[in-house]
Amino acid sequence: MSQTNRAIKAFEGGKWASILEYHDKYFEASAWLVLGINRFQVAKDTGGAMGEAAGTANHAAKLFTAL
């Protein structure tokens, strides 16, 4: 929330800033999940880079857990 505008932080006691912060984190985690799914498909098709796919999916899981 450090990058959120002060006026938004002050609006309705910070309610909207919290909502924006949650959505920021949710969509970042979602993007990592989509990337992980794609990397698993590439690993399946090429027979390699499964570790990279697993690492990406693990990172997405950590981001979702932090919500």
PDB file of N, CA, C and O in Angstrom:
ATOM      1  N   MET A   1       0.824  -1.191   0.000  1.00  0.00           N
ATOM      2  CA  MET A   1       0.000   0.000   0.000  1.00  0.00           C
ATOM      3  C   MET A   1       0.864   1.249   0.000  1.00  0.00           C
ATOM      4  O   MET A   1       0.331   2.358   0.018  1.00  0.00           O
ATOM      5  N   SER A   2       2.148   1.106  -0.019  1.00  0.00           N
ATOM      6  CA  SER A   2       3.040   2.257   0.038  1.00  0.00           C
ATOM      7  C   SER A   2       2.971   3.105  -1.221  1.00  0.00           C
ATOM      8  O   SER A   2       3.288   4.293  -1.177  1.00  0.00           O
ATOM      9  N   GLN A   3       2.565   2.521  -2.339  1.00  0.00           N
ATOM     10  CA  GLN A   3       2.493   3.272  -3.590  1.00  0.00           C
ATOM     11  C   GLN A   3       1.111   3.883  -3.815  1.00  0.00           C
ATOM     12  O   GLN A   3       0.888   4.563  -4.817  1.00  0.00           O
ATOM     13  N   THR A   4       0.197   3.645  -2.901  1.00  0.00           N
ATOM     14  CA  THR A   4      -1.148   4.159  -3.034  1.00  0.00           C
ATOM     15  C   THR A   4      -1.184   5.639  -2.686  1.00  0.00           C
ATOM     16  O   THR A   4      -0.565   6.078  -1.717  1.00  0.00           O
ATOM     17  N   ASN A   5      -1.902   6.383  -3.473  1.00  0.00           N
ATOM     18  CA  ASN A   5      -2.059   7.815  -3.290  1.00  0.00           C
ATOM     19  C   ASN A   5      -2.636   8.123  -1.910  1.00  0.00           C
ATOM     20  O   ASN A   5      -3.505   7.400  -1.424  1.00  0.00           O
ATOM     21  N   ARG A   6      -2.158   9.187  -1.282  1.00  0.00           N
ATOM     22  CA  ARG A   6      -2.630   9.550   0.064  1.00  0.00           C
ATOM     23  C   ARG A   6      -4.132   9.821   0.096  1.00  0.00           C
ATOM     24  O   ARG A   6      -4.800   9.493   1.076  1.00  0.00           O
ATOM     25  N   ALA A   7      -4.662  10.415  -0.967  1.00  0.00           N
ATOM     26  CA  ALA A   7      -6.105  10.692  -1.000  1.00  0.00           C
ATOM     27  C   ALA A   7      -6.903   9.395  -1.012  1.00  0.00           C
ATOM     28  O   ALA A   7      -7.955   9.309  -0.379  1.00  0.00           O
ATOM     29  N   ILE A   8      -6.416   8.399  -1.718  1.00  0.00           N
ATOM     30  CA  ILE A   8      -7.105   7.106  -1.751  1.00  0.00           C
ATOM     31  C   ILE A   8      -6.990   6.432  -0.388  1.00  0.00           C
ATOM     32  O   ILE A   8      -7.949   5.824   0.086  1.00  0.00           O
ATOM     33  N   LYS A   9      -5.821   6.538   0.245  1.00  0.00           N
ATOM     34  CA  LYS A   9      -5.647   5.955   1.583  1.00  0.00           C
ATOM     35  C   LYS A   9      -6.611   6.584   2.581  1.00  0.00           C
ATOM     36  O   LYS A   9      -7.114   5.902   3.473  1.00  0.00           O
ATOM     37  N   ALA A  10      -6.868   7.867   2.436  1.00  0.00           N
ATOM     38  CA  ALA A  10      -7.727   8.579   3.378  1.00  0.00           C
ATOM     39  C   ALA A  10      -9.209   8.379   3.090  1.00  0.00           C
ATOM     40  O   ALA A  10     -10.037   8.528   3.988  1.00  0.00           O
ATOM     41  N   PHE A  11      -9.553   8.043   1.852  1.00  0.00           N
ATOM     42  CA  PHE A  11     -10.957   7.908   1.464  1.00  0.00           C
ATOM     43  C   PHE A  11     -11.617   6.758   2.227  1.00  0.00           C
ATOM     44  O   PHE A  11     -11.137   5.624   2.205  1.00  0.00           O
ATOM     45  N   GLU A  12     -12.711   7.065   2.893  1.00  0.00           N
ATOM     46  CA  GLU A  12     -13.484   6.097   3.677  1.00  0.00           C
ATOM     47  C   GLU A  12     -12.602   5.267   4.616  1.00  0.00           C
ATOM     48  O   GLU A  12     -12.777   4.056   4.749  1.00  0.00           O
ATOM     49  N   GLY A  13     -11.666   5.937   5.252  1.00  0.00           N
ATOM     50  CA  GLY A  13     -10.830   5.288   6.251  1.00  0.00           C
ATOM     51  C   GLY A  13      -9.902   4.220   5.710  1.00  0.00           C
ATOM     52  O   GLY A  13      -9.506   3.310   6.439  1.00  0.00           O
ATOM     53  N   GLY A  14      -9.553   4.323   4.438  1.00  0.00           N
ATOM     54  CA  GLY A  14      -8.628   3.372   3.843  1.00  0.00           C
ATOM     55  C   GLY A  14      -9.269   2.115   3.284  1.00  0.00           C
ATOM     56  O   GLY A  14      -8.573   1.206   2.832  1.00  0.00           O
ATOM     57  N   LYS A  15     -10.597   2.060   3.313  1.00  0.00           N
ATOM     58  CA  LYS A  15     -11.309   0.874   2.828  1.00  0.00           C
ATOM     59  C   LYS A  15     -10.944   0.553   1.381  1.00  0.00           C
ATOM     60  O   LYS A  15     -10.640  -0.595   1.056  1.00  0.00           O
ATOM     61  N   TRP A  16     -10.972   1.550   0.525  1.00  0.00           N
ATOM     62  CA  TRP A  16     -10.703   1.323  -0.899  1.00  0.00           C
ATOM     63  C   TRP A  16      -9.243   1.014  -1.157  1.00  0.00           C
ATOM     64  O   TRP A  16      -8.920   0.255  -2.071  1.00  0.00           O
ATOM     65  N   ALA A  17      -8.364   1.588  -0.370  1.00  0.00           N
ATOM     66  CA  ALA A  17      -6.938   1.279  -0.516  1.00  0.00           C
ATOM     67  C   ALA A  17      -6.692  -0.187  -0.204  1.00  0.00           C
ATOM     68  O   ALA A  17      -5.889  -0.837  -0.874  1.00  0.00           O
ATOM     69  N   SER A  18      -7.369  -0.711   0.799  1.00  0.00           N
ATOM     70  CA  SER A  18      -7.224  -2.125   1.145  1.00  0.00           C
ATOM     71  C   SER A  18      -7.759  -3.021   0.030  1.00  0.00           C
ATOM     72  O   SER A  18      -7.166  -4.052  -0.286  1.00  0.00           O
ATOM     73  N   ILE A  19      -8.870  -2.625  -0.553  1.00  0.00           N
ATOM     74  CA  ILE A  19      -9.446  -3.392  -1.665  1.00  0.00           C
ATOM     75  C   ILE A  19      -8.497  -3.385  -2.862  1.00  0.00           C
ATOM     76  O   ILE A  19      -8.278  -4.419  -3.493  1.00  0.00           O
ATOM     77  N   LEU A  20      -7.942  -2.228  -3.166  1.00  0.00           N
ATOM     78  CA  LEU A  20      -6.995  -2.129  -4.279  1.00  0.00           C
ATOM     79  C   LEU A  20      -5.747  -2.960  -4.021  1.00  0.00           C
ATOM     80  O   LEU A  20      -5.234  -3.614  -4.929  1.00  0.00           O
ATOM     81  N   GLU A  21      -5.263  -2.936  -2.794  1.00  0.00           N
ATOM     82  CA  GLU A  21      -4.075  -3.713  -2.440  1.00  0.00           C
ATOM     83  C   GLU A  21      -4.345  -5.208  -2.585  1.00  0.00           C
ATOM     84  O   GLU A  21      -3.508  -5.944  -3.107  1.00  0.00           O
ATOM     85  N   TYR A  22      -5.508  -5.656  -2.125  1.00  0.00           N
ATOM     86  CA  TYR A  22      -5.865  -7.070  -2.256  1.00  0.00           C
ATOM     87  C   TYR A  22      -5.904  -7.484  -3.730  1.00  0.00           C
ATOM     88  O   TYR A  22      -5.351  -8.518  -4.106  1.00  0.00           O
ATOM     89  N   HIS A  23      -6.559  -6.674  -4.555  1.00  0.00           N
ATOM     90  CA  HIS A  23      -6.668  -7.007  -5.972  1.00  0.00           C
ATOM     91  C   HIS A  23      -5.308  -6.989  -6.668  1.00  0.00           C
ATOM     92  O   HIS A  23      -5.054  -7.797  -7.562  1.00  0.00           O
ATOM     93  N   ASP A  24      -4.451  -6.086  -6.266  1.00  0.00           N
ATOM     94  CA  ASP A  24      -3.096  -6.052  -6.813  1.00  0.00           C
ATOM     95  C   ASP A  24      -2.391  -7.383  -6.557  1.00  0.00           C
ATOM     96  O   ASP A  24      -1.786  -7.960  -7.460  1.00  0.00           O
ATOM     97  N   LYS A  25      -2.478  -7.858  -5.324  1.00  0.00           N
ATOM     98  CA  LYS A  25      -1.828  -9.122  -4.966  1.00  0.00           C
ATOM     99  C   LYS A  25      -2.510 -10.310  -5.639  1.00  0.00           C
ATOM    100  O   LYS A  25      -1.837 -11.239  -6.086  1.00  0.00           O
ATOM    101  N   TYR A  26      -3.842 -10.286  -5.712  1.00  0.00           N
ATOM    102  CA  TYR A  26      -4.587 -11.385  -6.329  1.00  0.00           C
ATOM    103  C   TYR A  26      -4.241 -11.532  -7.806  1.00  0.00           C
ATOM    104  O   TYR A  26      -3.987 -12.641  -8.275  1.00  0.00           O
ATOM    105  N   PHE A  27      -4.229 -10.431  -8.536  1.00  0.00           N
ATOM    106  CA  PHE A  27      -3.941 -10.503  -9.965  1.00  0.00           C
ATOM    107  C   PHE A  27      -2.485 -10.841 -10.247  1.00  0.00           C
ATOM    108  O   PHE A  27      -2.192 -11.465 -11.267  1.00  0.00           O
ATOM    109  N   GLU A  28      -1.568 -10.448  -9.376  1.00  0.00           N
ATOM    110  CA  GLU A  28      -0.179 -10.865  -9.533  1.00  0.00           C
ATOM    111  C   GLU A  28      -0.069 -12.382  -9.360  1.00  0.00           C
ATOM    112  O   GLU A  28       0.579 -13.060 -10.156  1.00  0.00           O
ATOM    113  N   ALA A  29      -0.707 -12.900  -8.318  1.00  0.00           N
ATOM    114  CA  ALA A  29      -0.684 -14.352  -8.093  1.00  0.00           C
ATOM    115  C   ALA A  29      -1.335 -15.091  -9.263  1.00  0.00           C
ATOM    116  O   ALA A  29      -0.841 -16.133  -9.694  1.00  0.00           O
ATOM    117  N   SER A  30      -2.433 -14.556  -9.771  1.00  0.00           N
ATOM    118  CA  SER A  30      -3.116 -15.178 -10.912  1.00  0.00           C
ATOM    119  C   SER A  30      -2.219 -15.212 -12.140  1.00  0.00           C
ATOM    120  O   SER A  30      -2.201 -16.202 -12.872  1.00  0.00           O
ATOM    121  N   ALA A  31      -1.484 -14.147 -12.365  1.00  0.00           N
ATOM    122  CA  ALA A  31      -0.577 -14.101 -13.513  1.00  0.00           C
ATOM    123  C   ALA A  31       0.516 -15.160 -13.385  1.00  0.00           C
ATOM    124  O   ALA A  31       0.854 -15.823 -14.366  1.00  0.00           O
ATOM    125  N   TRP A  32       1.069 -15.321 -12.188  1.00  0.00           N
ATOM    126  CA  TRP A  32       2.086 -16.351 -11.968  1.00  0.00           C
ATOM    127  C   TRP A  32       1.508 -17.744 -12.171  1.00  0.00           C
ATOM    128  O   TRP A  32       2.187 -18.629 -12.692  1.00  0.00           O
ATOM    129  N   LEU A  33       0.245 -17.945 -11.758  1.00  0.00           N
ATOM    130  CA  LEU A  33      -0.397 -19.243 -11.946  1.00  0.00           C
ATOM    131  C   LEU A  33      -0.582 -19.556 -13.432  1.00  0.00           C
ATOM    132  O   LEU A  33      -0.310 -20.674 -13.868  1.00  0.00           O
ATOM    133  N   VAL A  34      -1.037 -18.586 -14.198  1.00  0.00           N
ATOM    134  CA  VAL A  34      -1.199 -18.779 -15.641  1.00  0.00           C
ATOM    135  C   VAL A  34       0.153 -19.090 -16.282  1.00  0.00           C
ATOM    136  O   VAL A  34       0.250 -19.969 -17.139  1.00  0.00           O
ATOM    137  N   LEU A  35       1.184 -18.376 -15.871  1.00  0.00           N
ATOM    138  CA  LEU A  35       2.526 -18.640 -16.391  1.00  0.00           C
ATOM    139  C   LEU A  35       2.977 -20.051 -16.025  1.00  0.00           C
ATOM    140  O   LEU A  35       3.571 -20.751 -16.846  1.00  0.00           O
ATOM    141  N   GLY A  36       2.694 -20.464 -14.795  1.00  0.00           N
ATOM    142  CA  GLY A  36       3.062 -21.814 -14.366  1.00  0.00           C
ATOM    143  C   GLY A  36       2.351 -22.883 -15.177  1.00  0.00           C
ATOM    144  O   GLY A  36       2.969 -23.868 -15.582  1.00  0.00           O
ATOM    145  N   ILE A  37       1.066 -22.701 -15.419  1.00  0.00           N
ATOM    146  CA  ILE A  37       0.306 -23.661 -16.232  1.00  0.00           C
ATOM    147  C   ILE A  37       0.900 -23.754 -17.630  1.00  0.00           C
ATOM    148  O   ILE A  37       1.056 -24.846 -18.177  1.00  0.00           O
ATOM    149  N   ASN A  38       1.229 -22.608 -18.200  1.00  0.00           N
ATOM    150  CA  ASN A  38       1.843 -22.598 -19.530  1.00  0.00           C
ATOM    151  C   ASN A  38       3.184 -23.315 -19.519  1.00  0.00           C
ATOM    152  O   ASN A  38       3.496 -24.073 -20.437  1.00  0.00           O
ATOM    153  N   ARG A  39       3.973 -23.076 -18.487  1.00  0.00           N
ATOM    154  CA  ARG A  39       5.287 -23.724 -18.409  1.00  0.00           C
ATOM    155  C   ARG A  39       5.161 -25.236 -18.231  1.00  0.00           C
ATOM    156  O   ARG A  39       5.988 -25.986 -18.749  1.00  0.00           O
ATOM    157  N   PHE A  40       4.134 -25.696 -17.505  1.00  0.00           N
ATOM    158  CA  PHE A  40       3.905 -27.138 -17.399  1.00  0.00           C
ATOM    159  C   PHE A  40       3.560 -27.730 -18.762  1.00  0.00           C
ATOM    160  O   PHE A  40       4.013 -28.825 -19.096  1.00  0.00           O
ATOM    161  N   GLN A  41       2.766 -27.014 -19.547  1.00  0.00           N
ATOM    162  CA  GLN A  41       2.415 -27.501 -20.888  1.00  0.00           C
ATOM    163  C   GLN A  41       3.650 -27.569 -21.778  1.00  0.00           C
ATOM    164  O   GLN A  41       3.835 -28.539 -22.514  1.00  0.00           O
ATOM    165  N   VAL A  42       4.489 -26.550 -21.714  1.00  0.00           N
ATOM    166  CA  VAL A  42       5.728 -26.547 -22.499  1.00  0.00           C
ATOM    167  C   VAL A  42       6.628 -27.693 -22.043  1.00  0.00           C
ATOM    168  O   VAL A  42       7.221 -28.378 -22.876  1.00  0.00           O
ATOM    169  N   ALA A  43       6.737 -27.910 -20.740  1.00  0.00           N
ATOM    170  CA  ALA A  43       7.564 -29.002 -20.219  1.00  0.00           C
ATOM    171  C   ALA A  43       7.028 -30.348 -20.697  1.00  0.00           C
ATOM    172  O   ALA A  43       7.798 -31.237 -21.062  1.00  0.00           O
ATOM    173  N   LYS A  44       5.716 -30.490 -20.691  1.00  0.00           N
ATOM    174  CA  LYS A  44       5.102 -31.728 -21.164  1.00  0.00           C
ATOM    175  C   LYS A  44       5.391 -31.947 -22.650  1.00  0.00           C
ATOM    176  O   LYS A  44       5.711 -33.060 -23.069  1.00  0.00           O
ATOM    177  N   ASP A  45       5.276 -30.888 -23.436  1.00  0.00           N
ATOM    178  CA  ASP A  45       5.476 -30.984 -24.888  1.00  0.00           C
ATOM    179  C   ASP A  45       6.934 -31.217 -25.265  1.00  0.00           C
ATOM    180  O   ASP A  45       7.224 -31.926 -26.229  1.00  0.00           O
ATOM    181  N   THR A  46       7.848 -30.623 -24.510  1.00  0.00           N
ATOM    182  CA  THR A  46       9.264 -30.698 -24.876  1.00  0.00           C
ATOM    183  C   THR A  46      10.037 -31.738 -24.067  1.00  0.00           C
ATOM    184  O   THR A  46      11.139 -32.133 -24.447  1.00  0.00           O
ATOM    185  N   GLY A  47       9.458 -32.176 -22.959  1.00  0.00           N
ATOM    186  CA  GLY A  47      10.142 -33.149 -22.123  1.00  0.00           C
ATOM    187  C   GLY A  47      11.229 -32.547 -21.251  1.00  0.00           C
ATOM    188  O   GLY A  47      12.125 -33.262 -20.803  1.00  0.00           O
ATOM    189  N   GLY A  48      11.167 -31.274 -21.007  1.00  0.00           N
ATOM    190  CA  GLY A  48      12.187 -30.632 -20.172  1.00  0.00           C
ATOM    191  C   GLY A  48      11.641 -29.429 -19.449  1.00  0.00           C
ATOM    192  O   GLY A  48      10.492 -29.039 -19.657  1.00  0.00           O
ATOM    193  N   ALA A  49      12.449 -28.845 -18.610  1.00  0.00           N
ATOM    194  CA  ALA A  49      12.139 -27.616 -17.860  1.00  0.00           C
ATOM    195  C   ALA A  49      10.999 -27.797 -16.864  1.00  0.00           C
ATOM    196  O   ALA A  49      10.291 -26.843 -16.542  1.00  0.00           O
ATOM    197  N   MET A  50      10.824 -29.027 -16.377  1.00  0.00           N
ATOM    198  CA  MET A  50       9.771 -29.281 -15.392  1.00  0.00           C
ATOM    199  C   MET A  50      10.071 -28.555 -14.078  1.00  0.00           C
ATOM    200  O   MET A  50       9.152 -28.110 -13.390  1.00  0.00           O
ATOM    201  N   GLY A  51      11.338 -28.438 -13.734  1.00  0.00           N
ATOM    202  CA  GLY A  51      11.705 -27.726 -12.511  1.00  0.00           C
ATOM    203  C   GLY A  51      11.316 -26.260 -12.559  1.00  0.00           C
ATOM    204  O   GLY A  51      10.857 -25.700 -11.563  1.00  0.00           O
ATOM    205  N   GLU A  52      11.496 -25.647 -13.704  1.00  0.00           N
ATOM    206  CA  GLU A  52      11.112 -24.240 -13.873  1.00  0.00           C
ATOM    207  C   GLU A  52       9.599 -24.092 -13.727  1.00  0.00           C
ATOM    208  O   GLU A  52       9.118 -23.156 -13.089  1.00  0.00           O
ATOM    209  N   ALA A  53       8.861 -25.016 -14.319  1.00  0.00           N
ATOM    210  CA  ALA A  53       7.400 -24.982 -14.219  1.00  0.00           C
ATOM    211  C   ALA A  53       6.960 -25.158 -12.769  1.00  0.00           C
ATOM    212  O   ALA A  53       6.082 -24.442 -12.287  1.00  0.00           O
ATOM    213  N   ALA A  54       7.573 -26.112 -12.080  1.00  0.00           N
ATOM    214  CA  ALA A  54       7.223 -26.354 -10.677  1.00  0.00           C
ATOM    215  C   ALA A  54       7.569 -25.156  -9.806  1.00  0.00           C
ATOM    216  O   ALA A  54       6.807 -24.797  -8.908  1.00  0.00           O
ATOM    217  N   GLY A  55       8.703 -24.542 -10.065  1.00  0.00           N
ATOM    218  CA  GLY A  55       9.095 -23.356  -9.305  1.00  0.00           C
ATOM    219  C   GLY A  55       8.131 -22.198  -9.514  1.00  0.00           C
ATOM    220  O   GLY A  55       7.817 -21.462  -8.578  1.00  0.00           O
ATOM    221  N   THR A  56       7.668 -22.042 -10.743  1.00  0.00           N
ATOM    222  CA  THR A  56       6.705 -20.978 -11.046  1.00  0.00           C
ATOM    223  C   THR A  56       5.380 -21.237 -10.333  1.00  0.00           C
ATOM    224  O   THR A  56       4.790 -20.326  -9.752  1.00  0.00           O
ATOM    225  N   ALA A  57       4.921 -22.478 -10.381  1.00  0.00           N
ATOM    226  CA  ALA A  57       3.671 -22.829  -9.701  1.00  0.00           C
ATOM    227  C   ALA A  57       3.812 -22.674  -8.186  1.00  0.00           C
ATOM    228  O   ALA A  57       2.872 -22.238  -7.521  1.00  0.00           O
ATOM    229  N   ASN A  58       4.954 -23.019  -7.645  1.00  0.00           N
ATOM    230  CA  ASN A  58       5.205 -22.873  -6.219  1.00  0.00           C
ATOM    231  C   ASN A  58       5.181 -21.396  -5.813  1.00  0.00           C
ATOM    232  O   ASN A  58       4.656 -21.043  -4.758  1.00  0.00           O
ATOM    233  N   HIS A  59       5.747 -20.552  -6.653  1.00  0.00           N
ATOM    234  CA  HIS A  59       5.737 -19.117  -6.374  1.00  0.00           C
ATOM    235  C   HIS A  59       4.299 -18.595  -6.376  1.00  0.00           C
ATOM    236  O   HIS A  59       3.924 -17.804  -5.511  1.00  0.00           O
ATOM    237  N   ALA A  60       3.501 -19.032  -7.341  1.00  0.00           N
ATOM    238  CA  ALA A  60       2.090 -18.627  -7.387  1.00  0.00           C
ATOM    239  C   ALA A  60       1.364 -19.069  -6.125  1.00  0.00           C
ATOM    240  O   ALA A  60       0.581 -18.309  -5.554  1.00  0.00           O
ATOM    241  N   ALA A  61       1.623 -20.299  -5.691  1.00  0.00           N
ATOM    242  CA  ALA A  61       0.977 -20.810  -4.480  1.00  0.00           C
ATOM    243  C   ALA A  61       1.348 -19.967  -3.264  1.00  0.00           C
ATOM    244  O   ALA A  61       0.491 -19.681  -2.427  1.00  0.00           O
ATOM    245  N   LYS A  62       2.599 -19.570  -3.157  1.00  0.00           N
ATOM    246  CA  LYS A  62       3.035 -18.730  -2.036  1.00  0.00           C
ATOM    247  C   LYS A  62       2.329 -17.381  -2.061  1.00  0.00           C
ATOM    248  O   LYS A  62       1.927 -16.866  -1.018  1.00  0.00           O
ATOM    249  N   LEU A  63       2.178 -16.804  -3.267  1.00  0.00           N
ATOM    250  CA  LEU A  63       1.490 -15.517  -3.384  1.00  0.00           C
ATOM    251  C   LEU A  63       0.021 -15.638  -2.993  1.00  0.00           C
ATOM    252  O   LEU A  63      -0.517 -14.758  -2.321  1.00  0.00           O
ATOM    253  N   PHE A  64      -0.629 -16.722  -3.411  1.00  0.00           N
ATOM    254  CA  PHE A  64      -2.031 -16.920  -3.026  1.00  0.00           C
ATOM    255  C   PHE A  64      -2.162 -17.149  -1.518  1.00  0.00           C
ATOM    256  O   PHE A  64      -3.111 -16.668  -0.898  1.00  0.00           O
ATOM    257  N   THR A  65      -1.229 -17.869  -0.938  1.00  0.00           N
ATOM    258  CA  THR A  65      -1.265 -18.130   0.494  1.00  0.00           C
ATOM    259  C   THR A  65      -1.108 -16.838   1.290  1.00  0.00           C
ATOM    260  O   THR A  65      -1.680 -16.687   2.370  1.00  0.00           O
ATOM    261  N   ALA A  66      -0.333 -15.919   0.747  1.00  0.00           N
ATOM    262  CA  ALA A  66      -0.096 -14.637   1.441  1.00  0.00           C
ATOM    263  C   ALA A  66      -1.294 -13.697   1.398  1.00  0.00           C
ATOM    264  O   ALA A  66      -1.314 -12.689   2.105  1.00  0.00           O
ATOM    265  N   LEU A  67      -2.288 -14.013   0.580  1.00  0.00           N
ATOM    266  CA  LEU A  67      -3.472 -13.148   0.525  1.00  0.00           C
ATOM    267  C   LEU A  67      -4.152 -13.212   1.832  1.00  0.00           C
ATOM    268  O   LEU A  67      -5.180 -12.562   2.026  1.00  0.00           O
TER     269      LEU A  67
END
